[in-house]
């Protein structure tokens, strides 16, 4: 049957209906309202993903288990095989965890070195970053560390040029070797784990370029983080290693377990939080999470974090630079301050998500051909003013380590110097907060490996520290105020570092819309259970604001914006219609009637002209009673066996009641005689429930036993987005398009002006570089 649009993963093609005259084509009078799908942004990348049929996968697993049982000579042999199989599972998980830990440790060391390289170099060993070079010495009086020049302006130029060089290399690597390595990757991974396949996204090349480009992108000073990309390269490790073993390569369910477990390990090594990684895989990555997967995720995270701890990349025993420990208690009078931090997190998440999506839309429309140039301009913009702000100049993880720190005798930094003018530091913190927000908005989504977790935490940390300085100043001016009556004499009443820590939690929650995961990650970073309640308060306020006025986490919003086929099991859908509204009603199918049979040549022609992954079997074109379903894989398997043996004019048999007919190619034993079928009047909500809980790739729709249509997970999403498209405010979209066009014209004018001025200054010819 030829569909008016993809039966499964393929795009609409009118020619398919005319190109298969030898196949039975069923046209139902019902038509879906999603026929204008090409104009809908939310479905634009559906064709990049192939759907996994979890029902068929489980049936194949069951067949394999039954075949093994037939070959076992005794019960002890069966038990021995199961034990060996389980041991292999854990060994593979352990290997994956070790590799992820090794990559994370190397990336931490390289990133720290590259970030320091922009500022200067170590005399005693060029390969050492500033921290290792000045080990045991004061950073301000380190004899081994040397700036690139004695002139501040030259240092500034070197800082900018090295930043641009790093980002240029990262962008070039991504563009020419692994385009999938750009961005975060979490949105696509959520779709893949839910039951889709995207070729190349989790391959070896993506793993290599992601691992090489990530430290370069972070080291260049771009407002990007490593946490999202850490999940991507970790899942690449899981997928690439699993595909080396035949039993895992053929099992989608086993593959999903490995992908989920390695995703947890990726977060675990990024934050030094094994339990946080496990909860992240439950709360963010998985649509259906089994108890066995929970244990595998924990084991893989534990191995990965243990490996990272053994490498000890920072030589401090810490798994991440911003890991801290607080020994003081919080007070109840601080709750209003925590509420302010929670409000900031909610507002931050809403603003950054909204404007970042606008920037990404502009980037897709106008800048897709200038990916490398865009990265260079972003780096130039970031480095040009970040150099003059102490909280923007250094790496974000190092900045958070300073901001989280409790001021004590052993900690020497201007932020804790009582003789230092706090006004300048306060202004610097506030500027860093808004600058980080702006840079994150325009940078996240550019064509380098880029995460958004750490930039959001960094923005929250600078805001929290600024708020802490203000509260501490008020306390010092009015120590006997009723508001501070809970503070005992001689104790540290206000600790600005804790507000920076809680501000980082608010920023992380605001951008991800995660709750329990954020609380556990922040707890594992401090190791202080006494700050669990303040963290929960901040996260609860942030989550409440996001639920009321936001649209979810940035990953979920990017899934819809980028047109990825994900049905979120946590989302409530209310369609108010039946399946006929969303099903595909024009289909290519095969007849089981001997009077309406296909020849081998006609079958090959049908397979060439269509790219469907399966075909329904009906009694005949005039009587489309459902007889079964056959997959393309089975058809191609039989054709491969018969290649060169039979003539192309031989008849193909799809009649299950006529087994092994003479002078015919028999496909009957490969037909699924009981495909999943529902009535045409079934509610769409019920169909969605079937897809979420059972995970089939398709469902046949029948009316009085006859084939009326077919529906897939993608069809439901197409219908949903089409309905939204119908009710979308076209005036608002037109205004946005007009604004984007004006911005683009303004950018072109600036570009032309710069080219003319350069040509005039260096060659006295303003038109010399205009045509470039």
C-alpha positions as CSV (number, residue, x, y, z in Angstrom):
1,X,0.0,0.0,0.0
2,X,1.3,3.4,-0.7
3,X,0.7,5.9,1.9
4,X,-0.1,9.5,1.4
5,X,2.7,9.9,3.8
6,X,5.0,7.7,5.4
7,X,3.7,4.5,6.7
8,X,6.7,4.5,9.0
9,X,9.7,6.7,8.6
10,X,9.5,7.9,5.0
11,X,8.3,11.2,3.6
12,X,5.3,11.9,1.5
13,X,5.8,11.1,-2.2
14,X,2.9,11.4,-4.7
15,X,4.8,9.3,-7.2
16,X,4.7,6.2,-5.0
17,X,1.0,5.7,-5.7
18,X,1.5,5.6,-9.4
19,X,4.8,3.7,-9.3
20,X,3.4,0.5,-7.8
21,X,0.4,-0.5,-10.1
22,X,1.1,-4.2,-9.5
23,X,0.5,-3.9,-5.7
24,X,-2.8,-3.7,-4.1
25,X,-3.5,0.0,-3.2
26,X,-6.2,0.7,-0.7
27,X,-7.6,4.3,-0.6
28,X,-9.9,5.0,2.3
29,X,-12.2,8.0,2.1
30,X,-11.0,9.2,5.5
31,X,-8.1,11.6,5.3
32,X,-5.9,12.8,8.1
33,X,-5.7,16.5,8.9
34,X,-1.9,16.2,9.0
35,X,-1.5,16.2,5.2
36,X,0.2,19.7,5.3
37,X,3.0,18.2,7.4
38,X,5.8,19.6,5.3
39,X,5.0,23.0,6.5
40,X,5.2,22.0,10.2
41,X,8.5,22.7,11.9
42,X,7.9,20.1,14.7
43,X,8.0,17.2,12.3
44,X,10.9,18.3,10.1
45,X,13.4,15.7,11.3
46,X,11.1,12.7,11.6
47,X,12.7,11.1,8.6
48,X,16.1,11.0,10.3
49,X,14.8,8.4,12.8
50,X,13.8,4.8,12.2
51,X,11.2,3.4,14.7
52,X,12.0,0.3,16.8
53,X,9.2,-2.2,17.3
54,X,9.6,-3.3,20.9
55,X,6.9,-6.0,20.5
56,X,8.8,-7.6,17.6
57,X,12.0,-7.2,19.5
58,X,10.6,-9.1,22.5
59,X,9.2,-11.8,20.2
60,X,12.6,-12.3,18.6
61,X,14.2,-12.5,22.0
62,X,11.7,-15.2,23.0
63,X,12.4,-17.2,19.8
64,X,16.1,-17.1,20.6
65,X,15.5,-18.3,24.1
66,X,13.4,-21.2,22.8
67,X,16.0,-22.1,20.3
68,X,18.7,-22.2,23.0
69,X,16.5,-24.4,25.2
70,X,16.2,-27.0,22.4
71,X,20.0,-27.3,22.1
72,X,20.6,-27.7,25.8
73,X,21.2,-31.3,26.9
74,X,20.6,-30.7,30.6
75,X,19.2,-28.2,33.0
76,X,22.7,-27.5,34.4
77,X,23.9,-26.5,31.0
78,X,20.9,-24.0,30.8
79,X,21.8,-22.5,34.2
80,X,25.4,-22.3,33.2
81,X,24.6,-20.4,30.0
82,X,22.4,-17.9,31.9
83,X,25.1,-17.3,34.5
84,X,27.7,-16.7,31.8
85,X,25.3,-14.4,30.0
86,X,24.8,-12.3,33.1
87,X,28.5,-12.2,33.9
88,X,29.1,-10.9,30.3
89,X,26.5,-8.2,30.8
90,X,28.2,-6.9,33.9
91,X,31.7,-7.2,32.4
92,X,30.6,-5.1,29.4
93,X,29.0,-2.6,31.7
94,X,32.2,-2.4,33.7
95,X,34.3,-1.9,30.5
96,X,31.9,0.9,29.4
97,X,32.2,2.6,32.9
98,X,36.0,2.4,32.8
99,X,36.2,3.9,29.3
100,X,33.8,6.7,30.3
101,X,35.8,7.5,33.4
102,X,39.0,7.5,31.5
103,X,37.6,9.9,28.9
104,X,36.1,12.2,31.6
105,X,39.5,12.3,33.4
106,X,41.4,13.1,30.3
107,X,38.9,15.8,29.3
108,X,39.1,17.4,32.7
109,X,42.9,17.7,32.5
110,X,42.9,18.9,28.9
111,X,40.2,21.4,29.5
112,X,41.9,22.9,32.5
113,X,45.2,23.2,30.6
114,X,43.5,24.8,27.5
115,X,41.6,27.3,29.7
116,X,44.9,28.3,31.4
117,X,46.8,28.5,28.1
118,X,44.8,31.6,27.1
119,X,46.3,33.5,30.1
120,X,49.8,32.3,30.2
121,X,52.1,29.3,30.5
122,X,54.2,27.4,33.1
123,X,57.9,27.9,33.1
124,X,58.7,24.6,34.8
125,X,56.5,22.6,32.5
126,X,54.6,23.9,29.5
127,X,52.0,21.0,29.8
128,X,51.0,22.1,33.3
129,X,47.9,24.3,33.8
130,X,48.0,27.2,36.3
131,X,46.7,25.2,39.2
132,X,49.3,22.5,38.9
133,X,52.1,24.9,38.0
134,X,51.4,27.0,41.2
135,X,50.8,24.0,43.5
136,X,51.5,25.0,47.1
137,X,52.0,28.7,46.1
138,X,49.8,31.7,46.2
139,X,48.2,32.3,42.8
140,X,49.1,36.0,43.0
141,X,52.8,35.3,43.8
142,X,53.5,32.2,41.7
143,X,57.0,32.4,40.2
144,X,56.6,29.4,37.9
145,X,53.5,30.8,36.1
146,X,54.2,33.5,33.5
147,X,51.8,35.6,31.5
148,X,52.5,35.7,27.7
149,X,53.8,39.3,27.9
150,X,54.6,42.1,30.3
151,X,52.1,44.3,28.5
152,X,48.5,43.9,29.4
153,X,47.3,44.8,25.9
154,X,49.4,42.1,24.3
155,X,48.1,39.6,26.9
156,X,44.6,40.6,25.9
157,X,45.3,40.1,22.2
158,X,46.9,36.6,22.9
159,X,43.8,35.7,25.1
160,X,41.5,36.6,22.2
161,X,43.5,34.9,19.5
162,X,44.0,31.7,21.3
163,X,40.3,31.6,22.2
164,X,39.5,32.0,18.5
165,X,42.0,29.4,17.4
166,X,40.5,26.8,19.8
167,X,36.9,27.4,18.7
168,X,38.0,27.4,15.0
169,X,39.6,23.9,15.4
170,X,36.5,22.6,17.2
171,X,34.1,24.0,14.6
172,X,36.1,22.6,11.7
173,X,36.3,19.1,13.3
174,X,32.6,19.1,13.8
175,X,31.8,20.4,10.3
176,X,34.0,18.1,8.3
177,X,34.2,14.9,10.4
178,X,31.1,14.5,12.6
179,X,28.2,17.1,12.3
180,X,26.3,15.1,14.9
181,X,28.9,16.0,17.5
182,X,27.6,19.6,17.6
183,X,25.4,20.7,20.5
184,X,24.4,18.8,23.5
185,X,22.8,15.6,22.1
186,X,20.4,15.0,25.0
187,X,17.3,15.7,23.0
188,X,18.3,13.1,20.3
189,X,19.3,10.6,23.0
190,X,15.9,10.8,24.6
191,X,14.3,9.9,21.3
192,X,16.8,7.1,20.6
193,X,16.2,5.6,24.1
194,X,12.4,5.9,23.6
195,X,12.6,3.6,20.5
196,X,14.1,5.2,17.5
197,X,17.3,4.8,15.6
198,X,19.4,7.6,14.1
199,X,22.3,6.3,12.0
200,X,25.7,7.8,12.9
201,X,24.6,9.8,15.9
202,X,26.1,7.4,18.4
203,X,29.0,6.1,16.2
204,X,32.8,6.0,16.7
205,X,33.4,9.2,14.7
206,X,30.9,11.1,16.8
207,X,32.6,9.8,20.0
208,X,36.0,10.8,18.7
209,X,35.1,14.3,17.5
210,X,32.9,15.0,20.6
211,X,35.8,14.1,22.8
212,X,38.3,16.2,20.9
213,X,36.0,19.2,20.3
214,X,34.5,19.5,23.8
215,X,37.7,20.6,25.6
216,X,38.5,23.0,22.7
217,X,35.1,24.6,22.9
218,X,35.2,25.0,26.7
219,X,38.8,26.1,26.6
220,X,38.0,28.8,24.1
221,X,35.8,30.5,26.7
222,X,32.5,30.0,24.9
223,X,29.5,29.9,27.2
224,X,29.1,26.2,26.9
225,X,29.4,23.3,29.4
226,X,30.5,19.7,29.3
227,X,27.5,18.0,31.1
228,X,25.2,17.5,28.1
229,X,28.1,16.5,25.8
230,X,29.3,14.1,28.5
231,X,26.0,12.3,28.3
232,X,26.4,12.1,24.5
233,X,30.0,10.7,24.4
234,X,29.1,8.3,27.2
235,X,26.1,7.0,25.3
236,X,28.4,6.8,22.2
237,X,30.7,4.5,24.2
238,X,27.7,2.3,25.3
239,X,26.3,2.0,21.8
240,X,29.7,1.5,20.0
241,X,30.9,-1.2,22.4
242,X,27.5,-3.0,22.5
243,X,27.4,-3.2,18.7
244,X,30.7,-5.1,18.7
245,X,28.9,-8.0,20.2
246,X,26.3,-9.9,18.1
247,X,23.8,-10.7,20.8
248,X,23.6,-7.0,21.9
249,X,23.7,-5.6,18.3
250,X,20.5,-7.6,17.4
251,X,18.6,-6.9,20.6
252,X,17.0,-3.4,20.9
253,X,16.0,-4.0,24.5
254,X,19.6,-4.8,25.6
255,X,20.8,-1.8,23.6
256,X,18.3,0.4,25.5
257,X,19.6,-0.8,28.8
258,X,23.2,0.0,27.9
259,X,22.3,3.4,26.5
260,X,20.4,4.3,29.7
261,X,23.2,3.0,31.9
262,X,25.9,5.0,30.1
263,X,23.8,8.1,30.0
264,X,23.7,7.9,33.8
265,X,27.5,7.4,33.9
266,X,27.9,10.5,31.7
267,X,26.2,12.7,34.2
268,X,27.9,10.9,37.1
269,X,31.4,11.8,35.8
270,X,30.4,15.3,34.8
271,X,29.1,16.2,38.2
272,X,31.0,13.6,40.3
273,X,27.5,12.4,41.3
274,X,26.8,8.7,40.7
275,X,23.3,8.8,42.3
276,X,22.5,12.0,40.5
277,X,23.4,10.3,37.3
278,X,21.1,7.4,38.0
279,X,18.2,9.7,38.8
280,X,19.0,11.8,35.7
281,X,18.6,8.7,33.5
282,X,15.2,8.0,35.2
283,X,13.8,11.6,35.3
284,X,15.2,12.9,32.0
285,X,16.3,10.2,29.6
286,X,14.0,7.2,30.0
287,X,10.4,7.0,29.0
288,X,10.0,3.5,30.6
289,X,12.5,2.6,33.3
290,X,12.8,-1.0,34.6
291,X,14.2,-2.0,38.0
292,X,17.0,-4.1,36.3
293,X,18.0,-1.0,34.3
294,X,18.2,1.0,37.6
295,X,20.8,-1.4,39.0
296,X,22.8,-1.5,35.7
297,X,22.8,2.3,35.7
298,X,24.0,2.4,39.2
299,X,26.8,-0.1,38.5
300,X,28.0,1.7,35.4
301,X,28.0,5.1,37.2
302,X,29.9,3.6,40.1
303,X,32.6,2.1,37.9
304,X,32.9,5.4,35.9
305,X,33.1,7.6,39.0
306,X,35.6,5.2,40.6
307,X,37.8,5.3,37.5
308,X,37.6,9.1,37.5
309,X,38.5,9.1,41.2
310,X,41.5,6.9,40.5
311,X,42.8,9.2,37.8
312,X,42.3,12.1,40.3
313,X,42.5,14.8,37.5
314,X,42.6,17.7,39.9
315,X,45.1,16.2,42.4
316,X,42.8,17.2,45.2
317,X,40.7,14.1,45.7
318,X,37.7,16.0,44.2
319,X,35.8,14.7,41.3
320,X,34.8,18.2,40.1
321,X,36.5,21.5,40.7
322,X,33.4,23.1,42.4
323,X,33.0,20.4,45.0
324,X,32.8,22.0,48.5
325,X,31.9,21.1,52.1
326,X,29.9,23.3,54.4
327,X,30.2,22.9,58.2
328,X,27.7,25.5,59.3
329,X,24.0,25.4,59.7
330,X,21.4,27.4,57.9
331,X,18.8,29.6,59.6
332,X,15.0,29.9,59.2
333,X,15.3,33.6,58.6
334,X,17.1,32.8,55.3
335,X,14.1,31.1,53.8
336,X,12.9,34.4,52.1
337,X,16.4,34.6,50.5
338,X,16.0,31.0,49.3
339,X,12.7,32.0,47.7
340,X,14.3,34.9,45.9
341,X,16.9,32.4,44.5
342,X,14.2,30.1,43.4
343,X,12.4,32.9,41.7
344,X,15.6,33.8,39.9
345,X,16.0,30.2,38.7
346,X,12.4,30.1,37.3
347,X,12.8,33.4,35.5
348,X,16.2,32.5,34.2
349,X,14.9,29.2,32.8
350,X,12.0,30.8,31.1
351,X,13.9,33.7,29.6
352,X,16.9,31.7,28.4
353,X,14.8,28.9,26.9
354,X,12.5,31.3,25.1
355,X,15.2,33.6,23.6
356,X,17.6,30.7,22.8
357,X,14.9,29.0,20.7
358,X,14.4,32.3,18.8
359,X,18.2,32.5,18.2
360,X,18.3,28.8,17.1
361,X,15.4,29.5,14.7
362,X,17.3,32.5,13.3
363,X,20.5,30.4,13.0
364,X,18.8,27.7,11.1
365,X,17.2,30.1,8.7
366,X,20.1,32.5,8.0
367,X,23.3,31.1,9.4
368,X,23.4,27.4,8.5
369,X,25.9,28.1,5.7
370,X,28.1,30.2,8.0
371,X,28.5,27.8,10.9
372,X,32.3,28.2,11.4
373,X,32.2,31.9,10.9
374,X,29.4,32.2,13.5
375,X,31.5,30.3,16.0
376,X,34.4,32.6,15.4
377,X,32.3,35.7,15.9
378,X,30.8,34.3,19.1
379,X,34.2,33.5,20.4
380,X,35.5,37.0,19.5
381,X,32.5,38.6,21.2
382,X,32.8,36.5,24.3
383,X,36.6,36.8,24.7
384,X,36.7,40.6,23.9
385,X,35.0,41.6,27.2
386,X,35.3,38.4,29.3
387,X,39.0,39.2,29.8
388,X,38.1,42.2,31.9
389,X,35.8,40.3,34.3
390,X,37.4,37.9,36.7
391,X,34.3,35.7,36.8
392,X,34.0,35.4,33.0
393,X,37.7,35.2,32.2
394,X,38.5,31.9,33.9
395,X,36.8,28.5,33.3
396,X,33.3,28.3,34.6
397,X,34.0,25.4,36.9
398,X,37.0,27.2,38.4
399,X,34.7,30.3,38.8
400,X,32.1,28.3,40.7
401,X,34.8,26.8,42.9
402,X,35.6,30.3,44.0
403,X,32.0,31.4,44.3
404,X,30.9,28.4,46.3
405,X,33.9,28.7,48.8
406,X,33.4,29.6,52.4
407,X,35.7,32.5,53.3
408,X,38.4,31.2,55.7
409,X,42.0,31.8,56.5
410,X,43.4,29.3,54.1
411,X,41.4,30.7,51.2
412,X,43.0,33.7,49.5
413,X,40.9,35.5,47.0
414,X,39.7,39.1,46.6
415,X,36.1,38.0,47.0
416,X,36.9,37.1,50.6
417,X,39.3,39.9,51.4
418,X,37.6,42.0,54.2
419,X,39.7,45.1,53.1
420,X,38.6,44.8,49.5
421,X,35.9,47.2,48.2
422,X,32.8,45.0,47.9
423,X,31.0,47.4,45.6
424,X,33.4,46.6,42.7
425,X,33.0,42.8,43.3
426,X,29.2,43.2,43.5
427,X,29.0,45.1,40.2
428,X,31.3,42.5,38.6
429,X,29.1,39.6,39.8
430,X,25.9,41.2,38.6
431,X,27.5,42.0,35.2
432,X,28.7,38.4,35.0
433,X,25.2,37.1,35.7
434,X,23.5,39.0,32.9
435,X,26.5,38.6,30.5
436,X,26.4,34.8,31.1
437,X,22.7,34.8,30.4
438,X,23.1,36.7,27.2
439,X,26.1,34.6,26.0
440,X,24.3,31.4,26.8
441,X,21.3,32.5,24.8
442,X,23.3,33.2,21.7
443,X,25.9,30.4,22.0
444,X,23.9,27.3,22.9
445,X,23.1,25.5,19.7
446,X,26.1,26.7,17.7
447,X,28.1,24.1,15.8
448,X,30.5,23.0,18.5
449,X,30.0,20.5,21.3
450,X,28.0,22.5,23.8
451,X,26.1,22.0,26.9
452,X,23.9,24.4,28.9
453,X,24.0,23.0,32.4
454,X,27.2,24.5,33.6
455,X,26.6,28.0,32.1
456,X,23.2,28.0,33.8
457,X,24.8,27.0,37.1
458,X,27.5,29.7,36.7
459,X,24.9,32.4,36.1
460,X,23.0,31.2,39.2
461,X,26.2,31.1,41.2
462,X,27.2,34.7,40.4
463,X,23.7,35.9,41.2
464,X,23.6,34.0,44.5
465,X,27.0,35.2,45.5
466,X,26.0,38.8,44.8
467,X,22.9,38.3,46.8
468,X,24.9,36.8,49.6
469,X,27.3,39.8,49.7
470,X,24.3,42.1,50.0
471,X,22.8,40.1,52.8
472,X,26.1,39.8,54.6
473,X,26.6,43.6,54.3
474,X,23.1,44.2,55.8
475,X,23.9,41.8,58.7
476,X,27.2,43.6,59.4
477,X,25.4,47.0,59.4
478,X,22.6,45.7,61.7
479,X,23.9,42.7,63.6
480,X,21.4,43.2,66.4
481,X,18.3,43.4,64.1
482,X,15.4,41.1,65.0
483,X,15.8,39.5,61.5
484,X,19.2,38.1,62.6
485,X,18.3,37.2,66.1
486,X,18.8,33.5,65.4
487,X,22.5,34.2,64.9
488,X,24.7,33.3,67.9
489,X,27.6,35.5,68.9
490,X,30.8,34.5,67.3
491,X,29.4,32.2,64.7
492,X,29.3,32.7,60.9
493,X,25.8,33.9,60.4
494,X,25.8,34.7,56.6
495,X,27.9,32.6,54.3
496,X,27.6,34.1,50.8
497,X,29.1,30.9,49.3
498,X,26.0,28.9,50.2
499,X,23.8,31.3,48.3
500,X,26.1,30.9,45.3
501,X,25.6,27.1,45.7
502,X,21.8,27.4,45.9
503,X,21.8,29.9,43.0
504,X,23.6,27.3,40.9
505,X,20.9,24.7,41.9
506,X,18.2,27.2,40.9
507,X,19.8,27.9,37.5
508,X,20.2,24.1,36.8
509,X,16.6,23.4,37.8
510,X,15.3,26.3,35.8
511,X,17.0,25.2,32.5
512,X,16.4,21.5,32.9
513,X,13.0,21.4,34.8
514,X,14.4,18.6,36.9
515,X,13.8,18.4,40.6
516,X,15.0,15.3,42.5
517,X,18.0,14.9,40.2
518,X,19.1,18.5,40.9
519,X,18.7,18.1,44.7
520,X,20.8,14.9,44.8
521,X,23.5,16.3,42.5
522,X,23.9,19.4,44.7
523,X,23.9,17.2,47.8
524,X,26.6,15.0,46.4
525,X,28.6,18.1,45.5
526,X,28.6,19.4,49.1
527,X,28.3,16.2,51.1
528,X,26.4,18.3,53.6
529,X,23.0,16.8,54.3
530,X,22.1,19.9,56.3
531,X,21.6,21.9,53.1
532,X,19.2,19.4,51.6
533,X,16.2,21.4,52.8
534,X,17.4,24.8,51.5
535,X,18.1,23.1,48.1
536,X,14.6,21.5,48.1
537,X,13.0,24.9,48.8
538,X,14.9,26.6,46.0
539,X,14.2,23.8,43.5
540,X,10.5,23.7,44.5
541,X,10.1,27.5,43.9
542,X,11.9,27.2,40.6
543,X,9.9,24.3,39.5
544,X,6.6,26.0,40.4
545,X,7.4,29.0,38.4
546,X,8.4,26.9,35.4
547,X,5.3,24.8,35.6
548,X,3.1,28.0,35.8
549,X,4.7,30.1,33.1
550,X,7.4,28.0,31.4
551,X,7.2,25.2,28.8
552,X,9.4,22.6,30.4
553,X,13.1,22.0,30.2
554,X,15.3,23.2,27.4
555,X,15.8,19.6,26.1
556,X,12.0,19.0,25.8
557,X,11.5,22.3,24.1
558,X,14.4,21.5,21.7
559,X,12.8,18.2,20.9
560,X,9.6,19.9,19.7
561,X,11.5,22.8,18.0
562,X,13.9,20.5,16.1
563,X,11.1,18.1,15.0
564,X,12.2,15.0,16.8
565,X,9.7,12.1,17.1
566,X,9.3,11.7,20.9
567,X,6.1,10.9,22.8
568,X,6.7,12.0,26.3
569,X,5.1,9.4,28.7
570,X,5.0,12.1,31.4
571,X,2.9,14.4,29.3
572,X,-0.9,14.3,29.3
573,X,-2.5,14.2,25.9
574,X,-6.2,15.0,25.2
575,X,-7.1,14.6,21.6
576,X,-10.9,14.2,21.8
577,X,-11.0,12.2,18.6
578,X,-10.7,8.6,17.3
579,X,-7.9,6.9,15.4
580,X,-9.3,7.6,12.0
581,X,-8.4,11.3,12.4
582,X,-4.6,10.5,12.5
583,X,-4.2,7.2,10.7
584,X,-2.6,6.7,7.2
585,X,-5.5,5.7,5.0
586,X,-3.7,5.1,1.6
587,X,-1.5,2.0,1.8
588,X,0.5,-0.5,-0.3
589,X,-0.4,-4.0,0.7
590,X,0.0,-7.5,-0.8
591,X,-2.9,-9.9,-1.7
592,X,-3.1,-13.5,-0.5
593,X,-5.5,-14.3,-3.4
594,X,-3.9,-16.5,-6.0
595,X,-5.8,-14.6,-8.7
596,X,-4.3,-11.3,-7.5
597,X,-0.7,-12.4,-6.9
598,X,2.5,-10.6,-7.5
599,X,5.3,-11.8,-9.6
600,X,8.9,-11.7,-8.3
601,X,9.6,-8.8,-10.7
602,X,6.7,-6.8,-9.4
603,X,7.7,-7.5,-5.8
604,X,11.2,-6.2,-6.5
605,X,9.8,-3.2,-8.2
606,X,7.6,-2.4,-5.2
607,X,10.5,-2.7,-2.8
608,X,12.6,-0.4,-5.0
609,X,9.9,2.2,-5.4
610,X,8.9,2.2,-1.7
611,X,10.9,2.4,1.4
612,X,8.3,1.1,3.9
613,X,9.5,-1.3,6.5
614,X,6.6,-3.6,6.2
615,X,3.4,-4.4,4.3
616,X,-0.1,-5.6,5.4
617,X,-1.5,-8.7,3.8
618,X,-5.1,-8.6,2.7
619,X,-7.4,-11.2,1.1
620,X,-7.6,-9.2,-2.1
621,X,-8.0,-5.7,-3.5
622,X,-11.8,-6.0,-3.7
623,X,-12.0,-7.7,-0.3
624,X,-9.4,-6.1,2.0
625,X,-9.8,-8.5,5.0
626,X,-6.7,-8.5,7.1
627,X,-4.7,-11.7,6.7
628,X,-1.4,-10.6,8.4
629,X,1.7,-8.5,8.0
630,X,5.1,-9.1,6.6
631,X,8.3,-7.0,7.2
632,X,10.6,-5.7,4.5
633,X,13.5,-7.6,6.3
634,X,11.7,-10.9,5.8
635,X,11.0,-10.1,2.2
636,X,14.6,-9.2,1.4
637,X,15.8,-12.3,3.3
638,X,13.8,-14.6,1.1
639,X,14.7,-12.7,-2.1
640,X,18.4,-13.0,-1.2
641,X,18.1,-16.7,-0.8
642,X,16.3,-17.0,-4.2
643,X,18.6,-14.6,-6.0
644,X,19.8,-16.2,-9.3
645,X,17.8,-19.4,-8.7
646,X,14.4,-18.5,-10.0
647,X,13.0,-16.4,-12.8
648,X,11.5,-13.0,-12.2
649,X,8.1,-14.0,-13.6
650,X,7.5,-16.6,-10.8
651,X,4.5,-16.0,-8.5
652,X,4.9,-14.9,-4.9
653,X,2.7,-16.6,-2.4
654,X,1.3,-14.7,0.6
655,X,-1.5,-17.2,1.5
656,X,-0.9,-18.8,4.9
657,X,-3.3,-21.6,4.0
658,X,-1.4,-22.6,1.0
659,X,2.0,-23.7,2.3
660,X,4.9,-24.6,0.0
661,X,3.0,-24.2,-3.3
662,X,4.6,-25.6,-6.4
663,X,6.3,-23.1,-8.8
664,X,5.9,-20.2,-6.4
665,X,8.1,-18.4,-3.9
666,X,6.6,-19.0,-0.5
667,X,6.5,-16.1,1.9
668,X,3.7,-17.5,4.0
669,X,5.8,-18.8,6.9
670,X,7.3,-15.3,7.4
671,X,3.9,-13.6,7.7
672,X,2.7,-12.4,11.2
673,X,-0.8,-13.8,11.2
674,X,-1.8,-11.8,14.3
675,X,-0.6,-8.3,13.9
676,X,-1.7,-5.7,16.5
677,X,-5.1,-4.4,15.3
678,X,-7.7,-2.0,16.7
679,X,-11.1,-0.8,15.5
680,X,-11.4,2.4,13.5
681,X,-13.5,4.0,16.3
682,X,-10.9,3.5,19.0
683,X,-9.9,6.7,20.8
684,X,-6.6,8.2,19.9
685,X,-5.7,8.5,23.6
686,X,-6.0,4.7,23.9
687,X,-3.8,4.2,20.8
688,X,-1.2,6.5,22.4
689,X,-1.3,4.4,25.6
690,X,-0.6,1.3,23.5
691,X,2.4,2.9,21.9
692,X,3.8,4.1,25.2
693,X,3.3,0.9,27.2
694,X,3.8,-1.8,24.6
695,X,6.1,0.0,22.1
696,X,4.9,-1.4,18.7
697,X,6.1,0.3,15.6
698,X,2.7,0.2,13.9
699,X,-1.0,-0.7,14.5
700,X,-3.3,-1.9,11.8
701,X,-6.8,-0.2,11.8
702,X,-9.7,-2.3,10.9
703,X,-13.4,-1.7,10.2
704,X,-15.6,-4.9,10.1
705,X,-12.5,-7.0,9.7
706,X,-11.3,-5.0,6.7
707,X,-8.1,-2.9,6.6
708,X,-9.0,0.7,7.0
709,X,-5.6,2.2,7.7
710,X,-2.4,2.0,9.7
711,X,-0.9,4.3,12.4
712,X,2.5,4.8,13.9
713,X,3.9,6.8,16.7
714,X,5.0,9.5,14.3
715,X,1.4,9.7,12.9
716,X,0.1,10.7,16.3
717,X,2.7,13.4,16.7
718,X,2.0,14.6,13.2
719,X,-1.7,14.9,14.0
720,X,-0.9,16.7,17.3
721,X,1.4,19.2,15.7
722,X,-0.9,19.8,12.8
723,X,-3.8,20.7,15.2
724,X,-1.4,23.1,16.9
725,X,-0.4,24.5,13.5
726,X,-4.0,25.2,12.6
727,X,-4.6,27.1,15.9
728,X,-1.2,28.9,15.9
729,X,-1.2,32.6,15.8
730,X,0.0,33.4,12.3
731,X,0.3,37.1,13.0
732,X,2.8,36.5,15.8
733,X,4.9,34.2,13.6
734,X,4.8,36.8,10.8
735,X,6.0,39.5,13.2
736,X,8.9,37.2,14.3
737,X,9.8,36.5,10.7
738,X,9.9,40.2,9.9
739,X,12.0,40.9,12.9
740,X,14.5,38.2,12.0
741,X,14.7,39.5,8.4
742,X,15.5,43.0,9.7
743,X,18.2,41.6,12.0
744,X,19.7,39.7,9.1
745,X,19.7,42.8,6.9
746,X,21.3,44.8,9.7
747,X,24.0,42.1,10.1
748,X,24.7,42.1,6.4
749,X,25.1,45.9,6.4
750,X,27.6,45.7,9.3
751,X,29.5,42.9,7.5
752,X,29.7,45.0,4.3
753,X,30.8,48.1,6.2
754,X,33.6,46.2,8.0
755,X,34.8,44.7,4.6
756,X,34.9,48.1,3.0
757,X,36.8,49.7,5.9
758,X,39.4,46.9,5.9
759,X,39.9,47.2,2.2
760,X,40.2,51.0,2.4
761,X,42.6,50.9,5.4
762,X,45.0,48.2,4.1
763,X,44.7,48.6,0.3
764,X,43.0,52.0,-0.3
765,X,40.3,50.0,-2.1
766,X,37.0,49.8,-0.3
767,X,35.7,47.2,-2.7
768,X,38.6,44.8,-2.4
769,X,36.9,42.4,0.0
770,X,33.3,43.1,-0.8
771,X,32.9,40.1,-3.1
772,X,34.4,37.6,-0.6
